[in-house]
Amino acid sequence: MKKDTIVANATPLIPSAVGIVRISGEDALKIGKQIFTLPQEIQERKAYFGKILDLDGSVLDEGLFIYFKAPKSFTGEDVVEIYPHGSVPVIKKIIENVITLGGRLANPGEFTYRAFLNGKIDLTQAEAIADLISAKTEKASKAAVRLLEGKLSEKINSLRETLLNLISLIEAEINFPEDVEEIDSQLIVENLLKVKKSIDKLVGSYKKGSLIKEGIKLAIVGRPNVGKSSLFNAMVGYERSIVSSYQGTTRDFIEETLKIKDIPIILLDTAGIRETAEYVEKLGIERSKQKIEEADIILFVIDGSQGFTDEDKKIYDEIKNKIHIIVINKADLITKPLDIFEKSDNIIYTSSVTFQGIKDLEEKIIEILGITETEDEIIINLRHYTLLKQAIEKIEKVVENIDFLIENKEILMLDLQEVLNYLEEIVGHITTEDVLGNIFSKFCIGK
């Protein structure tokens, strides 16, 4: 644990009504008193209005001063927060003066890092802070808040307790074989399968979390002139893509971002797929096929006024094994539904002219990816996912080899300890400097 005092701006360095300079460490109050006019004795957690001083005693600005005494602060150390006006030169000068008086500029995420090291938060909560700051949607921010509230920590700690109880029973039997009744292998299996079931549920949230945070890649695919660009424009809400009756107008993919039910969508209008000898169009088609591979979901568009052509069938055969929705476009020109796909619930009729079916299509996109969430759902990140998958694999091996392991309890105990270690690494009870460095380096300075 470093004992030096750190400083940083906790608000962006842009002109604004109010800024915040945060100081944390054992000299925070001592330094703060040298750059702010305060009464002789001050109370913690009380806002003081006064003048912010330069080192020569001249006035830089006026604002507020709040002192948070350790350990009742965000970092667990003495913390001072100074609130000047949001003048970039003033904020820079305050930070410069704190450094001159013995502080140093904080590293990215160092305030949160110190909060973690001082036991104010665990590692999942620290990650949640970064997720909350970078959240692009309300759903993403709510998911981050649930982690910040310790929902994942509670779940992991409950699973840890189950494993610790099993390990304790086995260790007692190893050390006191004459006094302790032999543990039943069935009891071990039952408890491990309960742990695995809970972990499986957490693991299942990973893809959903990625889509909520990073966005869904949605590719509009079909042959030329089926109305892909018109559908793209209808979904985006303005004429972003060129619409023409000439085949091959879209020579490359066009990308735009939007939101559907607060889920970020990366919408791709791809070049019409067909056989062509024209070099530039051919390149566009190849890039379209590459984007199809990257997409989370395909919108396969058919011209409803022309029916399902042989060219449509060739394209559909390429994408039918991917997650897709069949969009029968130009519905305003169809006199009766097309009976071309049997037993498919993923058919939507649309019209880019009348906007028929656009809302239905948006609903189907969310439904088919299963992104609807409950208020108490826990969304994990890649680090959690990796560790939980390792825990599952180890549990499966223990269950599979339980007949051998029950006769070799020292090995069984080590295997269960390995599962426990994976869970403890999630909340930060076991970790490495490299892991911590990677996590906190992604934070902004001042947090």
GULUM-257574 format. One record per residue (C-alpha): residue in three letters; residue number from 1; x, y, z. Coordinates in steps of 0.25 Angstrom, whole numbers, plus 5000, padded with zeros to 4 digits. Layout:
@r = ALA k = NUM x = X y = Y z = Z
...
END
This chain:
@r = MET k = 1 x = 5000 y = 5000 z = 5000
@r = LYS k = 2 x = 5006 y = 5013 z = 4996
@r = LYS k = 3 x = 5006 y = 5024 z = 5006
@r = ASP k = 4 x = 5008 y = 5036 z = 4997
@r = THR k = 5 x = 4997 y = 5046 z = 4994
@r = ILE k = 6 x = 4991 y = 5047 z = 4981
@r = VAL k = 7 x = 4983 y = 5057 z = 4973
@r = ALA k = 8 x = 4975 y = 5058 z = 4960
@r = ASN k = 9 x = 4963 y = 5066 z = 4954
@r = ALA k = 10 x = 4950 y = 5057 z = 4956
@r = THR k = 11 x = 4943 y = 5065 z = 4945
@r = PRO k = 12 x = 4947 y = 5067 z = 4931
@r = LEU k = 13 x = 4957 y = 5078 z = 4927
@r = ILE k = 14 x = 4947 y = 5086 z = 4920
@r = PRO k = 15 x = 4940 y = 5099 z = 4923
@r = SER k = 16 x = 4928 y = 5097 z = 4932
@r = ALA k = 17 x = 4921 y = 5103 z = 4944
@r = VAL k = 18 x = 4928 y = 5095 z = 4954
@r = GLY k = 19 x = 4940 y = 5086 z = 4955
@r = ILE k = 20 x = 4945 y = 5076 z = 4965
@r = VAL k = 21 x = 4960 y = 5074 z = 4970
@r = ARG k = 22 x = 4961 y = 5061 z = 4978
@r = ILE k = 23 x = 4973 y = 5059 z = 4988
@r = SER k = 24 x = 4975 y = 5045 z = 4995
@r = GLY k = 25 x = 4986 y = 5041 z = 5005
@r = GLU k = 26 x = 4991 y = 5044 z = 5019
@r = ASP k = 27 x = 4995 y = 5058 z = 5015
@r = ALA k = 28 x = 4982 y = 5062 z = 5008
@r = LEU k = 29 x = 4977 y = 5071 z = 5019
@r = LYS k = 30 x = 4991 y = 5077 z = 5022
@r = ILE k = 31 x = 4992 y = 5081 z = 5007
@r = GLY k = 32 x = 4978 y = 5085 z = 5006
@r = LYS k = 33 x = 4979 y = 5095 z = 5018
@r = GLN k = 34 x = 4991 y = 5102 z = 5010
@r = ILE k = 35 x = 4983 y = 5105 z = 4998
@r = PHE k = 36 x = 4969 y = 5108 z = 5004
@r = THR k = 37 x = 4964 y = 5118 z = 5014
@r = LEU k = 38 x = 4958 y = 5110 z = 5025
@r = PRO k = 39 x = 4955 y = 5112 z = 5040
@r = GLN k = 40 x = 4965 y = 5107 z = 5050
@r = GLU k = 41 x = 4957 y = 5095 z = 5053
@r = ILE k = 42 x = 4948 y = 5088 z = 5043
@r = GLN k = 43 x = 4938 y = 5077 z = 5043
@r = GLU k = 44 x = 4938 y = 5065 z = 5034
@r = ARG k = 45 x = 4928 y = 5063 z = 5023
@r = LYS k = 46 x = 4924 y = 5078 z = 5024
@r = ALA k = 47 x = 4925 y = 5088 z = 5012
@r = TYR k = 48 x = 4933 y = 5100 z = 5015
@r = PHE k = 49 x = 4932 y = 5112 z = 5006
@r = GLY k = 50 x = 4945 y = 5120 z = 5004
@r = LYS k = 51 x = 4956 y = 5125 z = 4995
@r = ILE k = 52 x = 4966 y = 5116 z = 4987
@r = LEU k = 53 x = 4980 y = 5121 z = 4989
@r = ASP k = 54 x = 4992 y = 5121 z = 4980
@r = LEU k = 55 x = 5005 y = 5118 z = 4987
@r = ASP k = 56 x = 5009 y = 5132 z = 4988
@r = GLY k = 57 x = 4996 y = 5135 z = 4995
@r = SER k = 58 x = 4988 y = 5142 z = 4984
@r = VAL k = 59 x = 4974 y = 5137 z = 4981
@r = LEU k = 60 x = 4972 y = 5127 z = 4970
@r = ASP k = 61 x = 4957 y = 5125 z = 4971
@r = GLU k = 62 x = 4946 y = 5123 z = 4982
@r = GLY k = 63 x = 4938 y = 5110 z = 4984
@r = LEU k = 64 x = 4936 y = 5099 z = 4993
@r = PHE k = 65 x = 4944 y = 5090 z = 5002
@r = ILE k = 66 x = 4940 y = 5076 z = 5008
@r = TYR k = 67 x = 4949 y = 5067 z = 5017
@r = PHE k = 68 x = 4946 y = 5052 z = 5018
@r = LYS k = 69 x = 4954 y = 5046 z = 5029
@r = ALA k = 70 x = 4959 y = 5032 z = 5028
@r = PRO k = 71 x = 4954 y = 5022 z = 5028
@r = LYS k = 72 x = 4940 y = 5028 z = 5025
@r = SER k = 73 x = 4944 y = 5032 z = 5010
@r = PHE k = 74 x = 4943 y = 5026 z = 4997
@r = THR k = 75 x = 4958 y = 5022 z = 4997
@r = GLY k = 76 x = 4958 y = 5018 z = 5012
@r = GLU k = 77 x = 4969 y = 5029 z = 5013
@r = ASP k = 78 x = 4968 y = 5044 z = 5017
@r = VAL k = 79 x = 4961 y = 5051 z = 5005
@r = VAL k = 80 x = 4960 y = 5065 z = 5002
@r = GLU k = 81 x = 4951 y = 5070 z = 4990
@r = ILE k = 82 x = 4952 y = 5085 z = 4985
@r = TYR k = 83 x = 4941 y = 5090 z = 4977
@r = PRO k = 84 x = 4945 y = 5102 z = 4969
@r = HIS k = 85 x = 4938 y = 5108 z = 4956
@r = GLY k = 86 x = 4941 y = 5099 z = 4944
@r = SER k = 87 x = 4952 y = 5108 z = 4939
@r = VAL k = 88 x = 4963 y = 5099 z = 4932
@r = PRO k = 89 x = 4975 y = 5108 z = 4936
@r = VAL k = 90 x = 4970 y = 5109 z = 4951
@r = ILE k = 91 x = 4968 y = 5094 z = 4952
@r = LYS k = 92 x = 4982 y = 5091 z = 4946
@r = LYS k = 93 x = 4988 y = 5101 z = 4955
@r = ILE k = 94 x = 4982 y = 5095 z = 4968
@r = ILE k = 95 x = 4987 y = 5081 z = 4963
@r = GLU k = 96 x = 5001 y = 5087 z = 4961
@r = ASN k = 97 x = 5001 y = 5094 z = 4975
@r = VAL k = 98 x = 4997 y = 5081 z = 4981
@r = ILE k = 99 x = 5009 y = 5074 z = 4974
@r = THR k = 100 x = 5018 y = 5085 z = 4979
@r = LEU k = 101 x = 5014 y = 5083 z = 4993
@r = GLY k = 102 x = 5017 y = 5068 z = 4993
@r = GLY k = 103 x = 5006 y = 5061 z = 4985
@r = ARG k = 104 x = 5007 y = 5054 z = 4972
@r = LEU k = 105 x = 4998 y = 5052 z = 4960
@r = ALA k = 106 x = 4989 y = 5040 z = 4962
@r = ASN k = 107 x = 4990 y = 5029 z = 4952
@r = PRO k = 108 x = 4977 y = 5024 z = 4944
@r = GLY k = 109 x = 4968 y = 5018 z = 4954
@r = GLU k = 110 x = 4977 y = 5020 z = 4966
@r = PHE k = 111 x = 4966 y = 5025 z = 4975
@r = THR k = 112 x = 4957 y = 5013 z = 4972
@r = TYR k = 113 x = 4970 y = 5004 z = 4973
@r = ARG k = 114 x = 4972 y = 5009 z = 4987
@r = ALA k = 115 x = 4958 y = 5007 z = 4991
@r = PHE k = 116 x = 4959 y = 4993 z = 4987
@r = LEU k = 117 x = 4972 y = 4991 z = 4994
@r = ASN k = 118 x = 4966 y = 4997 z = 5007
@r = GLY k = 119 x = 4955 y = 4988 z = 5006
@r = LYS k = 120 x = 4944 y = 4998 z = 5003
@r = ILE k = 121 x = 4940 y = 4991 z = 4991
@r = ASP k = 122 x = 4943 y = 4977 z = 4984
@r = LEU k = 123 x = 4948 y = 4975 z = 4970
@r = THR k = 124 x = 4934 y = 4973 z = 4964
@r = GLN k = 125 x = 4930 y = 4986 z = 4970
@r = ALA k = 126 x = 4942 y = 4993 z = 4965
@r = GLU k = 127 x = 4940 y = 4988 z = 4951
@r = ALA k = 128 x = 4925 y = 4993 z = 4952
@r = ILE k = 129 x = 4930 y = 5007 z = 4954
@r = ALA k = 130 x = 4937 y = 5007 z = 4941
@r = ASP k = 131 x = 4926 y = 5001 z = 4934
@r = LEU k = 132 x = 4916 y = 5011 z = 4940
@r = ILE k = 133 x = 4925 y = 5022 z = 4935
@r = SER k = 134 x = 4926 y = 5017 z = 4921
@r = ALA k = 135 x = 4911 y = 5012 z = 4920
@r = LYS k = 136 x = 4905 y = 5016 z = 4907
@r = THR k = 137 x = 4891 y = 5013 z = 4910
@r = GLU k = 138 x = 4881 y = 5013 z = 4922
@r = LYS k = 139 x = 4881 y = 4997 z = 4922
@r = ALA k = 140 x = 4896 y = 4997 z = 4922
@r = SER k = 141 x = 4897 y = 5007 z = 4934
@r = LYS k = 142 x = 4886 y = 4999 z = 4942
@r = ALA k = 143 x = 4894 y = 4986 z = 4940
@r = ALA k = 144 x = 4907 y = 4993 z = 4945
@r = VAL k = 145 x = 4899 y = 4998 z = 4957
@r = ARG k = 146 x = 4895 y = 4984 z = 4961
@r = LEU k = 147 x = 4909 y = 4980 z = 4961
@r = LEU k = 148 x = 4913 y = 4993 z = 4969
@r = GLU k = 149 x = 4902 y = 4989 z = 4979
@r = GLY k = 150 x = 4910 y = 4976 z = 4981
@r = LYS k = 151 x = 4899 y = 4966 z = 4975
@r = LEU k = 152 x = 4910 y = 4958 z = 4968
@r = SER k = 153 x = 4919 y = 4958 z = 4981
@r = GLU k = 154 x = 4907 y = 4953 z = 4989
@r = LYS k = 155 x = 4905 y = 4941 z = 4979
@r = ILE k = 156 x = 4920 y = 4938 z = 4978
@r = ASN k = 157 x = 4921 y = 4938 z = 4993
@r = SER k = 158 x = 4909 y = 4929 z = 4995
@r = LEU k = 159 x = 4916 y = 4919 z = 4986
@r = ARG k = 160 x = 4929 y = 4921 z = 4993
@r = GLU k = 161 x = 4922 y = 4917 z = 5006
@r = THR k = 162 x = 4917 y = 4904 z = 5000
@r = LEU k = 163 x = 4931 y = 4900 z = 4995
@r = LEU k = 164 x = 4937 y = 4904 z = 5008
@r = ASN k = 165 x = 4928 y = 4896 z = 5016
@r = LEU k = 166 x = 4931 y = 4884 z = 5007
@r = ILE k = 167 x = 4946 y = 4886 z = 5009
@r = SER k = 168 x = 4945 y = 4888 z = 5024
@r = LEU k = 169 x = 4938 y = 4874 z = 5025
@r = ILE k = 170 x = 4948 y = 4867 z = 5016
@r = GLU k = 171 x = 4960 y = 4874 z = 5024
@r = ALA k = 172 x = 4953 y = 4870 z = 5037
@r = GLU k = 173 x = 4952 y = 4855 z = 5032
@r = ILE k = 174 x = 4967 y = 4855 z = 5028
@r = ASN k = 175 x = 4972 y = 4861 z = 5041
@r = PHE k = 176 x = 4963 y = 4853 z = 5050
@r = PRO k = 177 x = 4959 y = 4840 z = 5043
@r = GLU k = 178 x = 4955 y = 4834 z = 5057
@r = ASP k = 179 x = 4946 y = 4845 z = 5062
@r = VAL k = 180 x = 4939 y = 4850 z = 5049
@r = GLU k = 181 x = 4929 y = 4842 z = 5041
@r = GLU k = 182 x = 4933 y = 4839 z = 5027
@r = ILE k = 183 x = 4927 y = 4849 z = 5017
@r = ASP k = 184 x = 4917 y = 4843 z = 5007
@r = SER k = 185 x = 4921 y = 4845 z = 4992
@r = GLN k = 186 x = 4907 y = 4847 z = 4988
@r = LEU k = 187 x = 4906 y = 4859 z = 4998
@r = ILE k = 188 x = 4919 y = 4865 z = 4990
@r = VAL k = 189 x = 4913 y = 4863 z = 4977
@r = GLU k = 190 x = 4899 y = 4869 z = 4981
@r = ASN k = 191 x = 4906 y = 4882 z = 4986
@r = LEU k = 192 x = 4915 y = 4883 z = 4974
@r = LEU k = 193 x = 4904 y = 4881 z = 4964
@r = LYS k = 194 x = 4896 y = 4892 z = 4972
@r = VAL k = 195 x = 4908 y = 4901 z = 4971
@r = LYS k = 196 x = 4910 y = 4898 z = 4956
@r = LYS k = 197 x = 4895 y = 4901 z = 4953
@r = SER k = 198 x = 4897 y = 4915 z = 4959
@r = ILE k = 199 x = 4910 y = 4917 z = 4951
@r = ASP k = 200 x = 4903 y = 4913 z = 4939
@r = LYS k = 201 x = 4893 y = 4924 z = 4941
@r = LEU k = 202 x = 4903 y = 4934 z = 4942
@r = VAL k = 203 x = 4911 y = 4929 z = 4930
@r = GLY k = 204 x = 4898 y = 4930 z = 4922
@r = SER k = 205 x = 4897 y = 4945 z = 4924
@r = TYR k = 206 x = 4911 y = 4948 z = 4918
@r = LYS k = 207 x = 4906 y = 4949 z = 4903
@r = LYS k = 208 x = 4894 y = 4957 z = 4907
@r = GLY k = 209 x = 4903 y = 4967 z = 4915
@r = SER k = 210 x = 4913 y = 4968 z = 4903
@r = LEU k = 211 x = 4901 y = 4972 z = 4894
@r = ILE k = 212 x = 4896 y = 4982 z = 4904
@r = LYS k = 213 x = 4909 y = 4989 z = 4906
@r = GLU k = 214 x = 4915 y = 4987 z = 4892
@r = GLY k = 215 x = 4903 y = 4987 z = 4883
@r = ILE k = 216 x = 4897 y = 4977 z = 4874
@r = LYS k = 217 x = 4903 y = 4976 z = 4860
@r = LEU k = 218 x = 4892 y = 4975 z = 4850
@r = ALA k = 219 x = 4894 y = 4972 z = 4835
@r = ILE k = 220 x = 4884 y = 4975 z = 4825
@r = VAL k = 221 x = 4886 y = 4965 z = 4814
@r = GLY k = 222 x = 4880 y = 4961 z = 4801
@r = ARG k = 223 x = 4881 y = 4962 z = 4786
@r = PRO k = 224 x = 4881 y = 4975 z = 4779
@r = ASN k = 225 x = 4868 y = 4984 z = 4778
@r = VAL k = 226 x = 4860 y = 4977 z = 4789
@r = GLY k = 227 x = 4860 y = 4990 z = 4797
@r = LYS k = 228 x = 4871 y = 4988 z = 4807
@r = SER k = 229 x = 4875 y = 5002 z = 4806
@r = SER k = 230 x = 4861 y = 5007 z = 4808
@r = LEU k = 231 x = 4859 y = 4998 z = 4820
@r = PHE k = 232 x = 4873 y = 5003 z = 4826
@r = ASN k = 233 x = 4868 y = 5017 z = 4824
@r = ALA k = 234 x = 4854 y = 5014 z = 4831
@r = MET k = 235 x = 4861 y = 5008 z = 4843
@r = VAL k = 236 x = 4871 y = 5019 z = 4844
@r = GLY k = 237 x = 4861 y = 5030 z = 4843
@r = TYR k = 238 x = 4867 y = 5038 z = 4831
@r = GLU k = 239 x = 4872 y = 5036 z = 4817
@r = ARG k = 240 x = 4886 y = 5031 z = 4821
@r = SER k = 241 x = 4888 y = 5021 z = 4810
@r = ILE k = 242 x = 4886 y = 5024 z = 4795
@r = VAL k = 243 x = 4873 y = 5018 z = 4789
@r = SER k = 244 x = 4873 y = 5015 z = 4774
@r = SER k = 245 x = 4866 y = 5006 z = 4764
@r = TYR k = 246 x = 4879 y = 5002 z = 4758
@r = GLN k = 247 x = 4885 y = 4989 z = 4763
@r = GLY k = 248 x = 4899 y = 4990 z = 4770
@r = THR k = 249 x = 4897 y = 5004 z = 4775
@r = THR k = 250 x = 4902 y = 5000 z = 4789
@r = ARG k = 251 x = 4916 y = 4996 z = 4786
@r = ASP k = 252 x = 4921 y = 4995 z = 4800
@r = PHE k = 253 x = 4915 y = 4994 z = 4814
@r = ILE k = 254 x = 4909 y = 5006 z = 4821
@r = GLU k = 255 x = 4909 y = 5006 z = 4836
@r = GLU k = 256 x = 4900 y = 5014 z = 4845
@r = THR k = 257 x = 4897 y = 5013 z = 4860
@r = LEU k = 258 x = 4884 y = 5014 z = 4867
@r = LYS k = 259 x = 4876 y = 5009 z = 4879
@r = ILE k = 260 x = 4865 y = 4999 z = 4880
@r = LYS k = 261 x = 4858 y = 4998 z = 4894
@r = ASP k = 262 x = 4871 y = 5005 z = 4899
@r = ILE k = 263 x = 4880 y = 4994 z = 4893
@r = PRO k = 264 x = 4891 y = 5000 z = 4884
@r = ILE k = 265 x = 4890 y = 4995 z = 4870
@r = ILE k = 266 x = 4901 y = 4995 z = 4859
@r = LEU k = 267 x = 4893 y = 4994 z = 4846
@r = LEU k = 268 x = 4900 y = 4990 z = 4833
@r = ASP k = 269 x = 4894 y = 4992 z = 4820
@r = THR k = 270 x = 4902 y = 4982 z = 4811
@r = ALA k = 271 x = 4904 y = 4982 z = 4796
@r = GLY k = 272 x = 4894 y = 4974 z = 4788
@r = ILE k = 273 x = 4899 y = 4959 z = 4787
@r = ARG k = 274 x = 4899 y = 4954 z = 4772
@r = GLU k = 275 x = 4908 y = 4948 z = 4762
@r = THR k = 276 x = 4916 y = 4960 z = 4755
@r = ALA k = 277 x = 4928 y = 4962 z = 4747
@r = GLU k = 278 x = 4929 y = 4977 z = 4751
@r = TYR k = 279 x = 4942 y = 4978 z = 4759
@r = VAL k = 280 x = 4938 y = 4989 z = 4769
@r = GLU k = 281 x = 4924 y = 4983 z = 4771
@r = LYS k = 282 x = 4931 y = 4969 z = 4773
@r = LEU k = 283 x = 4940 y = 4975 z = 4784
@r = GLY k = 284 x = 4927 y = 4981 z = 4791
@r = ILE k = 285 x = 4920 y = 4967 z = 4791
@r = GLU k = 286 x = 4933 y = 4961 z = 4797
@r = ARG k = 287 x = 4933 y = 4971 z = 4808
@r = SER k = 288 x = 4918 y = 4969 z = 4810
@r = LYS k = 289 x = 4920 y = 4954 z = 4812
@r = GLN k = 290 x = 4931 y = 4957 z = 4822
@r = LYS k = 291 x = 4921 y = 4966 z = 4830
@r = ILE k = 292 x = 4911 y = 4955 z = 4830
@r = GLU k = 293 x = 4921 y = 4946 z = 4837
@r = GLU k = 294 x = 4923 y = 4957 z = 4848
@r = ALA k = 295 x = 4908 y = 4960 z = 4850
@r = ASP k = 296 x = 4901 y = 4956 z = 4862
@r = ILE k = 297 x = 4888 y = 4955 z = 4854
@r = ILE k = 298 x = 4884 y = 4955 z = 4839
@r = LEU k = 299 x = 4872 y = 4962 z = 4833
@r = PHE k = 300 x = 4870 y = 4954 z = 4821
@r = VAL k = 301 x = 4862 y = 4963 z = 4811
@r = ILE k = 302 x = 4853 y = 4958 z = 4800
@r = ASP k = 303 x = 4845 y = 4967 z = 4790
@r = GLY k = 304 x = 4831 y = 4962 z = 4793
@r = SER k = 305 x = 4826 y = 4967 z = 4780
@r = GLN k = 306 x = 4835 y = 4958 z = 4772
@r = GLY k = 307 x = 4834 y = 4946 z = 4782
@r = PHE k = 308 x = 4845 y = 4936 z = 4786
@r = THR k = 309 x = 4855 y = 4936 z = 4774
@r = ASP k = 310 x = 4866 y = 4926 z = 4771
@r = GLU k = 311 x = 4876 y = 4937 z = 4774
@r = ASP k = 312 x = 4869 y = 4939 z = 4788
@r = LYS k = 313 x = 4870 y = 4924 z = 4790
@r = LYS k = 314 x = 4885 y = 4924 z = 4788
@r = ILE k = 315 x = 4887 y = 4935 z = 4798
@r = TYR k = 316 x = 4878 y = 4929 z = 4808
@r = ASP k = 317 x = 4886 y = 4916 z = 4807
@r = GLU k = 318 x = 4898 y = 4923 z = 4812
@r = ILE k = 319 x = 4892 y = 4930 z = 4824
@r = LYS k = 320 x = 4881 y = 4920 z = 4828
@r = ASN k = 321 x = 4890 y = 4914 z = 4839
@r = LYS k = 322 x = 4893 y = 4928 z = 4845
@r = ILE k = 323 x = 4883 y = 4935 z = 4854
@r = HIS k = 324 x = 4874 y = 4942 z = 4845
@r = ILE k = 325 x = 4860 y = 4949 z = 4842
@r = ILE k = 326 x = 4853 y = 4948 z = 4829
@r = VAL k = 327 x = 4849 y = 4962 z = 4824
@r = ILE k = 328 x = 4839 y = 4961 z = 4813
@r = ASN k = 329 x = 4840 y = 4976 z = 4808
@r = LYS k = 330 x = 4831 y = 4984 z = 4799
@r = ALA k = 331 x = 4819 y = 4979 z = 4807
@r = ASP k = 332 x = 4810 y = 4990 z = 4801
@r = LEU k = 333 x = 4811 y = 4984 z = 4788
@r = ILE k = 334 x = 4807 y = 4969 z = 4792
@r = THR k = 335 x = 4793 y = 4965 z = 4791
@r = LYS k = 336 x = 4794 y = 4952 z = 4799
@r = PRO k = 337 x = 4805 y = 4946 z = 4808
@r = LEU k = 338 x = 4816 y = 4938 z = 4802
@r = ASP k = 339 x = 4816 y = 4924 z = 4806
@r = ILE k = 340 x = 4831 y = 4921 z = 4804
@r = PHE k = 341 x = 4836 y = 4917 z = 4818
@r = GLU k = 342 x = 4830 y = 4906 z = 4826
@r = LYS k = 343 x = 4829 y = 4907 z = 4841
@r = SER k = 344 x = 4837 y = 4920 z = 4843
@r = ASP k = 345 x = 4833 y = 4930 z = 4854
@r = ASN k = 346 x = 4844 y = 4939 z = 4849
@r = ILE k = 347 x = 4837 y = 4945 z = 4837
@r = ILE k = 348 x = 4833 y = 4960 z = 4837
@r = TYR k = 349 x = 4826 y = 4968 z = 4826
@r = THR k = 350 x = 4831 y = 4982 z = 4824
@r = SER k = 351 x = 4829 y = 4994 z = 4815
@r = SER k = 352 x = 4839 y = 5005 z = 4815
@r = VAL k = 353 x = 4829 y = 5014 z = 4808
@r = THR k = 354 x = 4818 y = 5012 z = 4819
@r = PHE k = 355 x = 4827 y = 5008 z = 4830
@r = GLN k = 356 x = 4818 y = 4996 z = 4832
@r = GLY k = 357 x = 4825 y = 4985 z = 4841
@r = ILE k = 358 x = 4837 y = 4994 z = 4845
@r = LYS k = 359 x = 4833 y = 4993 z = 4860
@r = ASP k = 360 x = 4830 y = 4978 z = 4859
@r = LEU k = 361 x = 4844 y = 4976 z = 4853
@r = GLU k = 362 x = 4850 y = 4984 z = 4864
@r = GLU k = 363 x = 4842 y = 4975 z = 4874
@r = LYS k = 364 x = 4846 y = 4962 z = 4867
@r = ILE k = 365 x = 4861 y = 4966 z = 4868
@r = ILE k = 366 x = 4861 y = 4968 z = 4883
@r = GLU k = 367 x = 4853 y = 4955 z = 4885
@r = ILE k = 368 x = 4861 y = 4946 z = 4876
@r = LEU k = 369 x = 4874 y = 4950 z = 4883
@r = GLY k = 370 x = 4867 y = 4948 z = 4897
@r = ILE k = 371 x = 4872 y = 4962 z = 4902
@r = THR k = 372 x = 4860 y = 4964 z = 4911
@r = GLU k = 373 x = 4865 y = 4965 z = 4925
@r = THR k = 374 x = 4859 y = 4965 z = 4939
@r = GLU k = 375 x = 4862 y = 4975 z = 4949
@r = ASP k = 376 x = 4871 y = 4966 z = 4958
@r = GLU k = 377 x = 4878 y = 4960 z = 4947
@r = ILE k = 378 x = 4894 y = 4960 z = 4948
@r = ILE k = 379 x = 4902 y = 4963 z = 4936
@r = ILE k = 380 x = 4916 y = 4958 z = 4936
@r = ASN k = 381 x = 4928 y = 4962 z = 4928
@r = LEU k = 382 x = 4939 y = 4954 z = 4921
@r = ARG k = 383 x = 4948 y = 4953 z = 4933
@r = HIS k = 384 x = 4937 y = 4947 z = 4941
@r = TYR k = 385 x = 4932 y = 4938 z = 4930
@r = THR k = 386 x = 4946 y = 4932 z = 4928
@r = LEU k = 387 x = 4948 y = 4929 z = 4942
@r = LEU k = 388 x = 4934 y = 4923 z = 4944
@r = LYS k = 389 x = 4936 y = 4914 z = 4932
@r = GLN k = 390 x = 4949 y = 4909 z = 4938
@r = ALA k = 391 x = 4941 y = 4906 z = 4951
@r = ILE k = 392 x = 4930 y = 4899 z = 4943
@r = GLU k = 393 x = 4941 y = 4890 z = 4936
@r = LYS k = 394 x = 4947 y = 4887 z = 4949
@r = ILE k = 395 x = 4934 y = 4883 z = 4956
@r = GLU k = 396 x = 4930 y = 4874 z = 4944
@r = LYS k = 397 x = 4944 y = 4867 z = 4946
@r = VAL k = 398 x = 4942 y = 4865 z = 4961
@r = VAL k = 399 x = 4927 y = 4859 z = 4959
@r = GLU k = 400 x = 4932 y = 4850 z = 4948
@r = ASN k = 401 x = 4943 y = 4845 z = 4956
@r = ILE k = 402 x = 4937 y = 4845 z = 4970
@r = ASP k = 403 x = 4938 y = 4830 z = 4972
@r = PHE k = 404 x = 4953 y = 4831 z = 4971
@r = LEU k = 405 x = 4954 y = 4844 z = 4978
@r = ILE k = 406 x = 4946 y = 4840 z = 4990
@r = GLU k = 407 x = 4957 y = 4830 z = 4993
@r = ASN k = 408 x = 4967 y = 4840 z = 4991
@r = LYS k = 409 x = 4962 y = 4852 z = 4999
@r = GLU k = 410 x = 4975 y = 4860 z = 4999
@r = ILE k = 411 x = 4974 y = 4861 z = 4984
@r = LEU k = 412 x = 4959 y = 4864 z = 4985
@r = MET k = 413 x = 4962 y = 4875 z = 4995
@r = LEU k = 414 x = 4972 y = 4881 z = 4985
@r = ASP k = 415 x = 4962 y = 4880 z = 4974
@r = LEU k = 416 x = 4951 y = 4887 z = 4982
@r = GLN k = 417 x = 4961 y = 4898 z = 4986
@r = GLU k = 418 x = 4964 y = 4900 z = 4971
@r = VAL k = 419 x = 4949 y = 4903 z = 4969
@r = LEU k = 420 x = 4949 y = 4912 z = 4981
@r = ASN k = 421 x = 4961 y = 4920 z = 4976
@r = TYR k = 422 x = 4954 y = 4923 z = 4963
@r = LEU k = 423 x = 4942 y = 4929 z = 4970
@r = GLU k = 424 x = 4952 y = 4937 z = 4980
@r = GLU k = 425 x = 4959 y = 4943 z = 4968
@r = ILE k = 426 x = 4946 y = 4948 z = 4963
@r = VAL k = 427 x = 4944 y = 4957 z = 4976
@r = GLY k = 428 x = 4959 y = 4960 z = 4977
@r = HIS k = 429 x = 4962 y = 4951 z = 4989
@r = ILE k = 430 x = 4973 y = 4945 z = 4981
@r = THR k = 431 x = 4979 y = 4953 z = 4970
@r = THR k = 432 x = 4992 y = 4957 z = 4963
@r = GLU k = 433 x = 4998 y = 4971 z = 4961
@r = ASP k = 434 x = 4997 y = 4969 z = 4945
@r = VAL k = 435 x = 4982 y = 4966 z = 4947
@r = LEU k = 436 x = 4980 y = 4978 z = 4955
@r = GLY k = 437 x = 4988 y = 4987 z = 4946
@r = ASN k = 438 x = 4980 y = 4983 z = 4934
@r = ILE k = 439 x = 4967 y = 4986 z = 4941
@r = PHE k = 440 x = 4970 y = 4999 z = 4947
@r = SER k = 441 x = 4978 y = 5004 z = 4935
@r = LYS k = 442 x = 4965 y = 5005 z = 4928
@r = PHE k = 443 x = 4959 y = 5015 z = 4937
@r = CYS k = 444 x = 4960 y = 5030 z = 4935
@r = ILE k = 445 x = 4969 y = 5039 z = 4943
@r = GLY k = 446 x = 4962 y = 5044 z = 4956
@r = LYS k = 447 x = 4954 y = 5032 z = 4958
END
